[in-house]
Amino acid sequence: MLRTKFKWEPQEIRETDSLIRTFAKHVEPKQTPNVIESDPDDNRIVECAVESASEAIVTHDKDLLRMKEYQGIKMLKVGEFLRRTP
């Protein structure tokens, strides 16, 4: 997606992938919630958040934000998230 949508070069993708791996947690979801019917791809975000016991999903996606919360996981815009963090 980075290559096609944003026209990133392979080196940029590798560097970004390497950076993300320094702070991200890899999960393999064991359940597949079907909570966003209007955009089923968003369900993948929710299932990863559930599996990783996330406190929040930080997004600008309207479908996720409309949910407000799922199983105690808050749906927040970046600004809202930053205001919550000490």
For each residue, the residues with C-beta under 8 A, 3 or more apart:
1: 4 5 6
2: 5 6 8 12 13 16
3: 6 7 8 9 10 13
4: 1 7
5: 1 2
6: 1 2 3
7: 3 4
8: 2 3 12 13 16
9: 3 12 13
10: 3 13 14
11: 14 15
12: 2 8 9 15 16
13: 2 3 8 9 10 16 17
14: 10 11 17 18
15: 11 12 18 19
16: 2 8 12 13 19 20
17: 13 14 20 21
18: 14 15 21 22
19: 15 16 22 23
20: 16 17 23 24
21: 17 18 24
22: 18 19
23: 19 20
24: 20 21
25: 52
26:
27: 48 51 52
28: 51
29: 32 44 47 48 50 51
30: 51
31: 47 50 51
32: 29 43 47
33: 43 46 47 50 70
34: 37 40 43
35: 43 46 67 70
36: 39 40 42 43 46 63 64 67
37: 34 40
38: 63
39: 36 42 61 63
40: 34 36 37 43
41: 44 45
42: 36 39 45 46 61 63 64
43: 32 33 34 35 36 40 46 47
44: 29 41 47 48
45: 41 42 48 49 57 59 61 64
46: 33 35 36 42 43 49 50 57 64 70 73
47: 29 31 32 33 43 44 50 51
48: 27 29 44 45 51 52 54
49: 45 46 52 54 57 70 73
50: 29 31 33 46 47 53 54 70 71 73
51: 27 28 29 30 31 47 48
52: 25 27 48 49
53: 50
54: 48 49 50 57 73
55: 72 73 74
56: 73 74 75 76 81 84
57: 45 46 49 54 64 73 74 75 76
58: 76 77 78 81
59: 45 64 65 75 76 77
60: 65 77 78
61: 39 42 45 64 65
62: 65 66
63: 36 38 39 42 66 67
64: 36 42 45 46 57 59 61 67 75
65: 59 60 61 62 68 75 76 77
66: 62 63 75
67: 35 36 63 64 70 75
68: 65 74 75
69: 72 73 74 75
70: 33 35 46 49 50 67 73 75
71: 50
72: 55 69
73: 46 49 50 54 55 56 57 69 70
74: 55 56 57 68 69
75: 56 57 59 64 65 66 67 68 69 70
76: 56 57 58 59 65 80 81 84
77: 58 59 60 65 80 81
78: 58 60 81 82
79: 82 83
80: 76 77 83 84
81: 56 58 76 77 78 84 85
82: 78 79 85
83: 79 80
84: 56 76 80 81
85: 81 82
86:
